[in-house]
């Protein structure tokens, strides 16, 4: 069956930097212009999961001491 209305174009990102600690140093992270929003969100989710796992491991180590 043919769609009557085509899918809208995929959203893309614009260049955005963050994590400058109120401009006390250059930005630590940036989102590149033109990246697919789904890819950017997937990368963010992976980075957040990694940070959470690292935090949990450090808490376990601190509890052992």
N, CA, C and O atoms as a GROMACS GRO file, in nm:
protein
  260
    1UNK      N    1   0.084  -0.118   0.000
    1UNK     CA    2   0.000   0.000   0.000
    1UNK      C    3   0.088   0.124   0.000
    1UNK      O    4   0.183   0.134   0.078
    2UNK      N    5   0.058   0.216  -0.086
    2UNK     CA    6   0.136   0.338  -0.097
    2UNK      C    7   0.088   0.441   0.005
    2UNK      O    8  -0.032   0.458   0.025
    3UNK      N    9   0.183   0.509   0.068
    3UNK     CA   10   0.148   0.612   0.166
    3UNK      C   11   0.089   0.733   0.095
    3UNK      O   12   0.137   0.772  -0.011
    4UNK      N   13  -0.014   0.790   0.154
    4UNK     CA   14  -0.072   0.911   0.098
    4UNK      C   15   0.011   1.033   0.133
    4UNK      O   16   0.021   1.128   0.055
    5UNK      N   17   0.072   1.029   0.251
    5UNK     CA   18   0.154   1.141   0.297
    5UNK      C   19   0.294   1.088   0.323
    5UNK      O   20   0.311   0.992   0.398
    6UNK      N   21   0.396   1.148   0.260
    6UNK     CA   22   0.532   1.098   0.283
    6UNK      C   23   0.581   1.130   0.424
    6UNK      O   24   0.532   1.222   0.489
    7UNK      N   25   0.678   1.051   0.469
    7UNK     CA   26   0.739   1.078   0.600
    7UNK      C   27   0.808   1.213   0.596
    7UNK      O   28   0.866   1.251   0.494
    8UNK      N   29   0.803   1.288   0.707
    8UNK     CA   30   0.876   1.414   0.711
    8UNK      C   31   1.026   1.387   0.710
    8UNK      O   32   1.069   1.277   0.746
    9UNK      N   33   1.105   1.485   0.669
    9UNK     CA   34   1.250   1.464   0.671
    9UNK      C   35   1.300   1.441   0.814
    9UNK      O   36   1.243   1.494   0.910
   10UNK      N   37   1.407   1.361   0.826
   10UNK     CA   38   1.465   1.335   0.958
   10UNK      C   39   1.522   1.464   1.015
   10UNK      O   40   1.577   1.547   0.942
   11UNK      N   41   1.508   1.480   1.145
   11UNK     CA   42   1.564   1.596   1.212
   11UNK      C   43   1.716   1.582   1.220
   11UNK      O   44   1.768   1.472   1.237
   12UNK      N   45   1.785   1.694   1.208
   12UNK     CA   46   1.930   1.695   1.225
   12UNK      C   47   1.966   1.799   1.330
   12UNK      O   48   1.884   1.882   1.369
   13UNK      N   49   2.089   1.792   1.376
   13UNK     CA   50   2.135   1.880   1.482
   13UNK      C   51   2.200   2.006   1.426
   13UNK      O   52   2.232   2.014   1.308
   14UNK      N   53   2.217   2.104   1.513
   14UNK     CA   54   2.296   2.223   1.483
   14UNK      C   55   2.416   2.219   1.577
   14UNK      O   56   2.412   2.151   1.679
   15UNK      N   57   2.523   2.291   1.542
   15UNK     CA   58   2.642   2.289   1.627
   15UNK      C   59   2.609   2.351   1.762
   15UNK      O   60   2.562   2.464   1.770
   16UNK      N   61   2.633   2.275   1.867
   16UNK     CA   62   2.607   2.320   2.003
   16UNK      C   63   2.720   2.268   2.092
   16UNK      O   64   2.750   2.148   2.091
   17UNK      N   65   2.782   2.357   2.168
   17UNK     CA   66   2.883   2.310   2.262
   17UNK      C   67   2.832   2.332   2.404
   17UNK      O   68   2.746   2.418   2.428
   18UNK      N   69   2.884   2.254   2.496
   18UNK     CA   70   2.840   2.264   2.635
   18UNK      C   71   2.951   2.214   2.726
   18UNK      O   72   3.055   2.167   2.680
   19UNK      N   73   2.928   2.225   2.856
   19UNK     CA   74   3.024   2.188   2.960
   19UNK      C   75   3.145   2.281   2.961
   19UNK      O   76   3.260   2.237   2.955
   20UNK      N   77   3.116   2.411   2.968
   20UNK     CA   78   3.225   2.509   2.975
   20UNK      C   79   3.247   2.561   3.117
   20UNK      O   80   3.336   2.642   3.140
   21UNK      N   81   3.167   2.514   3.213
   21UNK     CA   82   3.176   2.561   3.352
   21UNK      C   83   3.172   2.713   3.357
   21UNK      O   84   3.261   2.778   3.411
   22UNK      N   85   3.067   2.768   3.300
   22UNK     CA   86   3.043   2.912   3.296
   22UNK      C   87   3.159   2.986   3.230
   22UNK      O   88   3.206   3.089   3.279
   23UNK      N   89   3.205   2.931   3.119
   23UNK     CA   90   3.310   2.990   3.035
   23UNK      C   91   3.446   3.002   3.104
   23UNK      O   92   3.525   3.089   3.069
   24UNK      N   93   3.474   2.915   3.202
   24UNK     CA   94   3.605   2.915   3.266
   24UNK      C   95   3.708   2.835   3.186
   24UNK      O   96   3.828   2.844   3.213
   25UNK      N   97   3.664   2.757   3.089
   25UNK     CA   98   3.753   2.681   3.002
   25UNK      C   99   3.680   2.651   2.872
   25UNK      O  100   3.558   2.666   2.865
   26UNK      N  101   3.752   2.609   2.769
   26UNK     CA  102   3.685   2.573   2.643
   26UNK      C  103   3.585   2.459   2.665
   26UNK      O  104   3.599   2.383   2.761
   27UNK      N  105   3.487   2.448   2.578
   27UNK     CA  106   3.386   2.343   2.596
   27UNK      C  107   3.446   2.203   2.593
   27UNK      O  108   3.538   2.175   2.516
   28UNK      N  109   3.393   2.116   2.678
   28UNK     CA  110   3.440   1.978   2.683
   28UNK      C  111   3.371   1.892   2.577
   28UNK      O  112   3.430   1.797   2.526
   29UNK      N  113   3.247   1.925   2.545
   29UNK     CA  114   3.168   1.844   2.453
   29UNK      C  115   3.100   1.934   2.350
   29UNK      O  116   3.079   2.053   2.374
   30UNK      N  117   3.066   1.876   2.237
   30UNK     CA  118   2.992   1.949   2.134
   30UNK      C  119   2.909   1.851   2.053
   30UNK      O  120   2.944   1.734   2.038
   31UNK      N  121   2.799   1.902   2.002
   31UNK     CA  122   2.716   1.827   1.907
   31UNK      C  123   2.748   1.886   1.770
   31UNK      O  124   2.739   2.007   1.752
   32UNK      N  125   2.784   1.803   1.676
   32UNK     CA  126   2.820   1.850   1.543
   32UNK      C  127   2.696   1.882   1.460
   32UNK      O  128   2.593   1.816   1.472
   33UNK      N  129   2.709   1.983   1.378
   33UNK     CA  130   2.600   2.023   1.290
   33UNK      C  131   2.572   1.915   1.187
   33UNK      O  132   2.665   1.856   1.131
   34UNK      N  133   2.445   1.890   1.162
   34UNK     CA  134   2.405   1.798   1.056
   34UNK      C  135   2.397   1.652   1.096
   34UNK      O  136   2.364   1.568   1.013
   35UNK      N  137   2.427   1.620   1.222
   35UNK     CA  138   2.417   1.480   1.266
   35UNK      C  139   2.270   1.442   1.278
   35UNK      O  140   2.186   1.524   1.316
   36UNK      N  141   2.239   1.318   1.247
   36UNK     CA  142   2.103   1.268   1.262
   36UNK      C  143   2.066   1.270   1.410
   36UNK      O  144   2.144   1.223   1.493
   37UNK      N  145   1.949   1.322   1.442
   37UNK     CA  146   1.910   1.335   1.582
   37UNK      C  147   1.903   1.200   1.652
   37UNK      O  148   1.936   1.190   1.771
   38UNK      N  149   1.860   1.097   1.582
   38UNK     CA  150   1.855   0.964   1.642
   38UNK      C  151   1.992   0.913   1.679
   38UNK      O  152   2.011   0.854   1.786
   39UNK      N  153   2.090   0.936   1.591
   39UNK     CA  154   2.227   0.895   1.620
   39UNK      C  155   2.283   0.973   1.739
   39UNK      O  156   2.350   0.916   1.824
   40UNK      N  157   2.255   1.103   1.744
   40UNK     CA  158   2.304   1.186   1.855
   40UNK      C  159   2.245   1.140   1.987
   40UNK      O  160   2.316   1.133   2.088
   41UNK      N  161   2.116   1.109   1.988
   41UNK     CA  162   2.052   1.063   2.112
   41UNK      C  163   2.102   0.926   2.154
   41UNK      O  164   2.117   0.899   2.273
   42UNK      N  165   2.128   0.839   2.058
   42UNK     CA  166   2.182   0.706   2.090
   42UNK      C  167   2.321   0.719   2.152
   42UNK      O  168   2.352   0.651   2.250
   43UNK      N  169   2.404   0.806   2.096
   43UNK     CA  170   2.538   0.828   2.150
   43UNK      C  171   2.529   0.885   2.291
   43UNK      O  172   2.605   0.844   2.380
   44UNK      N  173   2.438   0.978   2.312
   44UNK     CA  174   2.419   1.036   2.446
   44UNK      C  175   2.377   0.928   2.546
   44UNK      O  176   2.428   0.925   2.658
   45UNK      N  177   2.286   0.842   2.507
   45UNK     CA  178   2.240   0.736   2.596
   45UNK      C  179   2.354   0.643   2.635
   45UNK      O  180   2.364   0.602   2.751
   46UNK      N  181   2.440   0.610   2.540
   46UNK     CA  182   2.555   0.523   2.568
   46UNK      C  183   2.651   0.592   2.664
   46UNK      O  184   2.703   0.529   2.756
   47UNK      N  185   2.676   0.721   2.642
   47UNK     CA  186   2.767   0.795   2.730
   47UNK      C  187   2.711   0.804   2.872
   47UNK      O  188   2.785   0.790   2.969
   48UNK      N  189   2.581   0.828   2.884
   48UNK     CA  190   2.520   0.836   3.017
   48UNK      C  191   2.523   0.702   3.089
   48UNK      O  192   2.546   0.696   3.210
   49UNK      N  193   2.498   0.594   3.016
   49UNK     CA  194   2.503   0.460   3.077
   49UNK      C  195   2.645   0.431   3.126
   49UNK      O  196   2.663   0.375   3.234
   50UNK      N  197   2.744   0.467   3.047
   50UNK     CA  198   2.883   0.446   3.086
   50UNK      C  199   2.917   0.526   3.211
   50UNK      O  200   2.984   0.475   3.301
   51UNK      N  201   2.871   0.651   3.216
   51UNK     CA  202   2.897   0.734   3.334
   51UNK      C  203   2.830   0.675   3.458
   51UNK      O  204   2.890   0.675   3.566
   52UNK      N  205   2.709   0.625   3.444
   52UNK     CA  206   2.638   0.566   3.558
   52UNK      C  207   2.709   0.440   3.606
   52UNK      O  208   2.721   0.418   3.727
   53UNK      N  209   2.756   0.357   3.513
   53UNK     CA  210   2.827   0.235   3.552
   53UNK      C  211   2.959   0.267   3.620
   53UNK      O  212   2.996   0.202   3.718
   54UNK      N  213   3.030   0.367   3.570
   54UNK     CA  214   3.156   0.409   3.632
   54UNK      C  215   3.131   0.462   3.773
   54UNK      O  216   3.205   0.430   3.865
   55UNK      N  217   3.026   0.542   3.789
   55UNK     CA  218   2.992   0.594   3.920
   55UNK      C  219   2.960   0.481   4.018
   55UNK      O  220   3.004   0.484   4.133
   56UNK      N  221   2.885   0.382   3.973
   56UNK     CA  222   2.851   0.268   4.059
   56UNK      C  223   2.976   0.192   4.102
   56UNK      O  224   2.988   0.152   4.217
   57UNK      N  225   3.070   0.173   4.010
   57UNK     CA  226   3.194   0.103   4.042
   57UNK      C  227   3.276   0.182   4.144
   57UNK      O  228   3.333   0.124   4.236
   58UNK      N  229   3.282   0.314   4.128
   58UNK     CA  230   3.358   0.397   4.222
   58UNK      C  231   3.293   0.396   4.360
   58UNK      O  232   3.363   0.397   4.462
   59UNK      N  233   3.161   0.395   4.365
   59UNK     CA  234   3.092   0.387   4.494
   59UNK      C  235   3.121   0.254   4.563
   59UNK      O  236   3.141   0.250   4.684
   60UNK      N  237   3.123   0.145   4.486
   60UNK     CA  238   3.157   0.014   4.543
   60UNK      C  239   3.298   0.014   4.599
   60UNK      O  240   3.322  -0.039   4.708
   61UNK      N  241   3.392   0.074   4.526
   61UNK     CA  242   3.531   0.080   4.574
   61UNK      C  243   3.541   0.163   4.701
   61UNK      O  244   3.615   0.127   4.794
   62UNK      N  245   3.469   0.274   4.706
   62UNK     CA  246   3.473   0.360   4.824
   62UNK      C  247   3.415   0.289   4.946
   62UNK      O  248   3.462   0.308   5.058
   63UNK      N  249   3.311   0.208   4.925
   63UNK     CA  250   3.250   0.134   5.036
   63UNK      C  251   3.343   0.028   5.093
   63UNK      O  252   3.334  -0.005   5.211
   64UNK      N  253   3.431  -0.026   5.011
   64UNK     CA  254   3.522  -0.132   5.055
   64UNK      C  255   3.633  -0.078   5.145
   64UNK      O  256   3.690  -0.154   5.224
   65UNK      N  257   3.663   0.048   5.135
   65UNK     CA  258   3.775   0.106   5.212
   65UNK      C  259   3.733   0.149   5.348
   65UNK      O  260   3.816   0.200   5.425
   0.00000   0.00000   0.00000
